[in-house]
Amino acid sequence: MTSSVSSPPRTIRIGTRKSQLALVQTHWVQEQLQKLFPDITFEVHSMSTQGDKILDVALAKIGDKGLFTKELEVGMLNQEIDFAVHSLKDLPTRLPEGLALAAITERENPADALVVHEKHKDKQIDTLPSGAVIGTSSLRRLAQLRHHFPHFTFKDIRGNLNTRMAKLDAGEYDGIILAVAGLERLGMSDRIHQILPREISLHAVGQGALGIECRADDSELISLLKGIEHSQTRDRCLAERAFLRELEGGCQVPIGVNTEINGDNLTLAGIVASVDGKNLVKDTVTGSAANAEQLGIQLAQLLRQQGAQEILDKIFTEIQRGS
């Protein structure tokens, strides 16, 4: 894009949360765009979201619709920032009117990781002792782990990665479950003790990918942002998000997924589990990656036929009763 003398180069303002991980991810996006468009200035503007401020309450109890995104979305609608970089797993599947998911970047490893206290360095998740205290803030992880390891004790854990690691190392937990992608992006790969296989933990919708949201009518910016989109990741994540949207589940419900692309075909596996891990339904669909969102809807309908809606309705009722 060339600029005329009468039209100075545009300055584009990027919104992000203030967390260390969010800033690392946002600066990466800034660098990629700066390489592609050296004549444009990209400025980073950080802000705190509700999810960053409330650290002493389980996520499921404080609501999840836009918990980590609302303030950034208000900033875009008020023209204070031009686009926002999100961990895609935090971005609700239904966006506010006037905003759009403009691009999805190439996905890092979307799996969950076990990080252990030093005293368990010779153990794997299936050899940790009965009663081991496992920390997680995710109902999805909690439900799947309870299903496979009912003999563990599960305890909520909040805070940024450094805070969680400090609690683990201080002996408050025997192990904690975190996203592989977050650990890798923060240079903490050495703390990954075990990458959990999909048989134990299907990952969150969009986990490992970055979602870039902007005003839906800013066609010039959307065109720029498409320059850093990764098509296979987009197809995988659109299938996952359609699956979640069709089930009307937010980030804080026990819904897990796994996607693979082989040639032109996309395979989507999904799971819905009760919080206690006792009730669990899962299935898989395969079809053309060009029909990614339809595959997500198809899988949601399959799981509904197997009892997924009853499981989710009970969870929503319990969350409302507890709040």
Buried (B, 14 or more C-beta within 10 A) or exposed (E): EEEEEEEEEBEBBBBBBEBBBBBBBBBBBBEBBEEEBEEBEBEBBBBEBBBBEBEEEBBBEBBBEBBBBBBBBBBBBEEEBBBBBBBBBBBBBEBBEEBBBBBBBBBBBBBBBBBBBEEBEEBEBEEBEEEBBBBBBBBBBBBBBBBBBEEBEBBBBBBBBEEBBEBBEEEBBBBBBBBBBBBBBBEBEEBBBBEBEBEBBBBBBBBBBBBBBBBBEBEEBBEBBEEBBBEBBBBBBBBBBBBBBBBBBBBBBBBBBBBBBEEEEBBBBBBBBBBEBEBBBBBEBEBEBEBBBBBBBBBBBBBBEBBBBBBBEEBBEEBEEEE
